[in-house]
Amino acid sequence: MRLSPAQADEYQREGYLFFPGLFTSAEVNVLNEQVPKLYAEHRRENVREKDSEAVRTNFAAHTYNDTFGRLARHPRLIEPAMQALGDDVYIHQFKINGKAAFDGDVWQWHQDYGTWFNDDDMAEARAMNIAVYLEAVNEFNGPLMLIPRSHKQGRQPAGHDVSTTSYPLWTIDNATIARLVGDGGIVAPKGPAGSMLMFHCNLVHASGSNMSPWNRTIVYLSINACTNHIRRFQRPEYIAHRDFAPIRCLPDDCLTRDEPRAAQA
Amino acid sequence: MRLSPAQADEYQREGYLFFPGLFTSAEVNVLNEQVPKLYAEHRRENVREKDSEAVRTNFAAHTYNDTFGRLARHPRLIEPAMQALGDDVYIHQFKINGKAAFDGDVWQWHQDYGTWFNDDDMAEARAMNIAVYLEAVNEFNGPLMLIPRSHKQGRQPAGHDVSTTSYPLWTIDNATIARLVGDGGIVAPKGPAGSMLMFHCNLVHASGSNMSPWNRTIVYLSINACTNHIRRFQRPEYIAHRDFAPIRCLPDDCLTRDEPRAAQA
């Protein structure tokens, strides 16, 4: 999958691209079938919400689940990332964020690169997030909110918030958010299960709580240019990966083709 | 102001009616000028958020502020209420809810009549809320979420939640919400400052937190039929009023006409 020149320009200018319904229902079903058993396990890769047993985020499923391992090498995700970053790429972080009906808590305003710089010593902002919606995202189930063009203003000062939710995060102060929103506004891309959203690692984003009866599971592939790999290893490997080998894509039908996962190249 | 037969039917069927931009900018400005000084006062009528000094709700401003006193007798609010309730009406509760930028906290799923029945011994669900938006309401600043037609299913069992926010509330369990939303969906009426929303006291509603840089102040007039007045006085009078005299409306231009407030009839 190649981005058109117009899409590539839009990504650089706005900081994100949205592809509603990029994956078919059949492909989404294959992924969704895996989630309950992943979330049911009691292992360090599952971080639960502050006030409930609901899983807030699952880390690194691609390293121990064959189906998500295929997704992490899917050409509809990896090829646009390689194109936008102009380099071979690897997975820096892999999350399945729950945002469960009624229980899903907020993610405060932040840039992912803030964390990757502060915690992992990633040298440059040559990385991105790719989100795959495993359920429909609407205005009520805690959609991701993006501040368009905020990535153009570089890395913002951030404070380490260890109390608001169950997961520590480098977050951005209100005055900065007000200024960035004044310039770029806020968008919240909504769409059916199977939609894909790619956004720059310096794009400021957040999401509200989910008070609706609809789950809002999203897979996030955080993708880094191979030559930009991290240089500090203070976080556990399942949170900040250390395998910097270039990803080799699987065929486009890898999620629904019924055969064993190909060996990693 | 009269509701058309179609509007009156819609209110009975759906449980709410929305009038975008019912008040002019000039009228909204007159109201907004009063809010900062009301919120700045340290008095029992101001309830602040759990984790900040931001005002969550101000009670009974119509009893001690001339401008909001006029709003409480405005024909664009009171006449539709009289028509829908088929009776003379009085103000049971009057709130200016802050939902401040960044700080505004959630209101859990609830019916107002649950509280009015449990706490105030209001005999029947012959009451409503009228909301006047003092700022534009968009998808990001914590819009009110309504479950259409939920009022048709009567008063739901409720539990007294005294911990989630700074204000105790009779709230409805998740299974009931899921069932009601399955039937009616969720709507969040969005519109400019000056918009008016009227909804049945048994309509189930909630609102999310406000993570945006935009305030979302809303005035709520809770209006009860005079013959349905409350019979228990355990809550303070500034929260559950005890003046059951029928409201006599002021002229339609009462907010912008520069003369002293007319004496209460």
Interface residues (C-beta under 8 A of the other chain):
Chain A: A101 F102 V106 Q108 W109 E139 F140 M145 N174 I177 A178 V181 G182 I186 A188 A206 G208 S209 M211 S212 P213
Chain B: A101 F102 V106 Q108 W109 E139 F140 M145 N174 I177 A178 V181 G182 I186 A188 A206 G208 S209 M211 S212 P213
